[in-house]
Amino acid sequence: MTDKVLTVRLPEEIHSRLDAMSKSTMRPAADLAEEAIAAFVESEAQVIEGIERDIADADAGRLVDHSEAMRRIRATIANPRAAKP
């Protein structure tokens, strides 16, 4: 896979912290930034997938009434061992 170049502007405080972390770990700041961006992108992708899945469930009518949801939550809190995994 070919790497692409991305230029970002960072607030001075973040840049200073990244630079200090780079020095203390003896790793290039670019590598640390790449890892941080990759983790953020993965996390946000999971959030978006969950939202899209929930919208599809709602569109298909797979909903739980609020009072039923609260009943289930209260039952789980009252007896967490009985909750389904």
N, C-alpha and C positions, 0 to 999 in steps of 0.2 A: 504494500500500500504506500502510495506517495504521500509524504507529509505536506501539509499546507501551512502557510505562514499567516498568522493573525496578529495584528497590532492592537493592543488595548491600552487605554489610559487608566492608571490607578491613582487613587488618592495617595498622597505622600505617606500617610501612616501605614497603609497596606503595603506600599512599596518597601518601606523601611522594615516592616515585619518580615516580608518575603525575603528581603536581602539578608536579614539576620538569620532567618531559618536556613537559608541557602548556605551561609557560612558555617553555622553550627552543625549542619548535617553533611557538609562538604559535597553537596549536590547542586547542580545548576538550577538557578531560579526558574528557568524555562521548564525544566522537568517537573518541578514542584507545581508550577502553574498548570501544566498540562494535566497532571494527576487531579488537581482540584477541579478543573473544568470538566474532565471526564466524569468525575464523581457527581458533579452537579447535573450534567446532562443526563446521566443514568437515572438519578433521583427524580428529576423533572419528568422524564419519559414515563416512569412508573406512575407518577401522579396523573399525567395526561391519560394513560391507558386506563387507569381506574375510573377516571371521570367519564371517559368514552364508554366503558363497560356499564357504568351506572346509568348513563343516559339511555343506552340500548335496553337495559332492564326496564327502565321507566316507560320507554316507548312501547315495550312488549307487554306492559301491564303487570310486570313482576314487582309489585310494591307491597309494603307492609304499612298498615294504618298506624298512625302515631301512637294511639293508645295501646295497640298490640306491641309495638316496639318498646314502649316504656314498661309494659308488663314483663316482657322478656328480660329487659335490662335489670329491673328490680329483682326478678327471680334469680338471675345470675349473681347479682350482688349478694343476695341473701344466702345463696347456696352455690358458691363457685365450683365446687367439686362435681356438682351434678350437671354443669354446663357441658354442652357438646363441644368437642375439639374443633 
